[in-house]
Amino acid sequence: EVQLLESGGGLIQRGGSLRLSCAASGFSFISYALSWVRQAPGKGLEWVSSISGPGDYTHYAHSVQGRFTISRDNSNTTLYLQMNSLRADDTAVYYCAKVLRAGGVYFDYWGQGKLVTVSS
Amino acid sequence: QSALTQPASVSGSPGQSVTISCTGMNSDLTNYNFVSWYQQHPGKAPKLILYEGSKRPSGVSVRFAGSKSGYTASLTISGLQADDEGDYYCCSYVGNLNWVFGGGTKLTVL
């Protein structure tokens, strides 16, 4: 059974840093790209960042480019999101999601999400 | 890329059908195979309900169907049930491990 479990969220002051983790199990971790998707309170889903299976390619939404860093530890099957220079509009529930490439490319499994609150 | 456009809300009575549209500009929805749909109940994580535009993952009801016309993808839910109530998001893969989501549609079962 695929499981994705986020941790590391919480309350942080504007301008501060926070690291999210996503512990994965139930699949061949290195074989799959992974992503972070966030959802501001009462708002829709926003793709944030992705990383390839081996970890050699990373991609970011314009809104977080230069401030967030995605990484992964394939030995410990864990995904990370280092968030620096946090702003009030980064307040959101952050989900990690497994990427499946078949005929299409989509998120087949999601974690339960972790709330990050940036206070001003 | 700009977000895909969905209606803010739709509603229907139990047993009826509803359709949620997802409109993209330019190339966002060019490849229908790259369209996926997600269901989200309040306080829960999104769940994949359609991929490659119209395919259902194992365990997803046949009441969920996908279609496309031009730059608009659609999700139709037939035989509405109370448990279908929630938010629905379309999503398009735009290359280089980048995605764009629709703004979401709140489905109310009357």
Interface residues (C-beta under 8 A of the other chain):
Chain A: A33 S35 V37 G44 L45 E46 W47 S50 I51 S52 Y57 H59 A61 Y95 V99 L100 A102 G103 G104 V105 Y106 F107 D108 Y109 W110 G111 Q112 G113
Chain B: A3 N33 F34 V35 S36 Y38 Q40 K44 A45 P46 K47 L48 Y51 E52 G53 K55 P57 D87 Y89 C91 Y93 N96 L97 N98 W99 V100 F101 G102 G103 G104
